[in-house]
Amino acid sequence: MAAKKPIVVSGRRKTAIAQASVHPGTGIVRIDGIRLDCYEPMLSRMKIMEPMLLAGGMASGVNIDIHVAGGGISGRADAARLALARALVQHVGAKSPLRQIYLDYDRNMLVADIRVKEMCKPNDSKARKKRQKSYR
C-alpha cells in the first residue's frame, strides 16, 4: 500500500502566513519546531489550541507541523489557528460535522480575516490624519 500524501494547508492574517502539514502520528502539534505545550506567550498557545479542543478525538491520530512567517505575535497565532483548523477539516473530510462545529464556534477558524493596516498617504504622518491648516 502506498503511503498517504501529507495534507498541506495555509492560513493568513495581516502579514503573517502559516503552513500546516498533517502526517500520521500520535497527536503532536509543533509550531516552528516547538511543541504546542511549550509555545509562548500563553494567550497565543490557548488561541492555537482551540481547534484541537473542539475536534476532540478526531485529531488524535495525526502529527501537525506548522511553519509561520512574518507578522507579529497575535497575527502569527491567528494564522496558525486558521491553518490548523483547515488542516483538521481537510484530514477528517469536508462533509464531517467538524466543519460545522468550527463555523458555529467562530467563523474565523475556517475563513480568513482579510483586514490589513491602512497605508500612509503622501505628505501625511498617519493613514487618516491630515496636515493642520492655518489661515492666518
N, C-alpha and C positions, 0 to 999 in steps of 0.2 A: 504494500500500500504506500502511495506517495505521501510525503509529508505535506501537511496543510500549509498554505502560504500565510504569512503573518498579515494581520489587518493593520493598515497604516491610515490614520485619520488625523486631520489637523484642526486646530481651533485658533481664532484670533480675537484679540481685544486690544484696542488702541494700537500701539506699535508692537505689542508682544505677539509672537507666533509660537504655538506649541504643536508638536507632532507626537502622537501616541501610537505605539506599535504593540499589538497583542500577540502573545505567544502562549502555547500550552504550558502550564506550570502549577504553582501552589498558591497563587493569590497574592504575590508580592508586587507592590507598586513602587517604582523608582522614578524620581524626578531629577534629571541631570546626574544620575549615578547615586543619588542619596535616597535611602528608603523613606517612604512617606511618613513613617513613625518618627523619624529624626528631623524632618523638614521644619525649618524655622522661617518666619515667625509663626506662632501657633495659630493665629487667626487665618493665615493663608492655608495652613495644614487642614484646619477644620473645613474651610471652604472647598478644598480639593477632595476631601473625604466624603462629601455629601453624595456624589453619585454612587460610591461604593456602599454606603449605608442604605440608600434607597434600593439598591439592587439586591441586597441580602445575599442569599446563597448562589445567585446566578453568576457572580463574579469570582467564585472561589477556585475555579479550575484553570485560571489564566494568570500569567505574569504580564504586567503592563509597564513598558518603559516610555517615559515622557521626556522629550527634549524641548526646552523652552529657550527662545532667543529674543532679545530686545525687551523694551518696556521697563516698567518699574515693578515694585513688589505686588501691588494689587492687580495690575494688568496681567502679570505673569500667572498669578493664581487663577484669575478668571479664564485665561486662555487654556491653562492646564485642565481646569474643571470642565470646560467645554469639550476639549479633545478627549478626555477620559469618558465622559458621558456618551459622546458619539461613538467611541470605540466599543463600549459595552453594548450599546444598542445594535451596532453592526455585528458584533460577535453573537449575541443572543438571537438576532433576527429582527427585521424591521416590523414584522407583524406581531411581535410579542407584546405583552402588556407593559413591559418595562418602558417603552417609548411613551405610552400614555401616562405612566406614573411620573416620569420626568416632566412632561408638559404640564401636568396638573400641579406639580410642586413648584416649578419655576421654569418658565419658557426659555430663559437664557441658558439652560443646560443643553439645549439642542439647537437653538437659533442664536447666531452671533449678534452681539450688540455692536452696531457699526459706528457709533458715535466716536469722533476723534476731536482733538483740540483744534479750535479755530485758528487759522493763520493770522499773523500780524499784518496789518495793512501798511502800505508805504507811508513814510513820514509820520507814523504814529507809534506810540510806545507799546500799546497793547492791542488786542484784537478788536475791542469795541470802543476803547477810549479815544476821543478826538482831541486835537490840539485846542487849547483855550484861545478864544478870540478876545482882543482888546480893541475897542473902537475909539479910544481917547489918545 
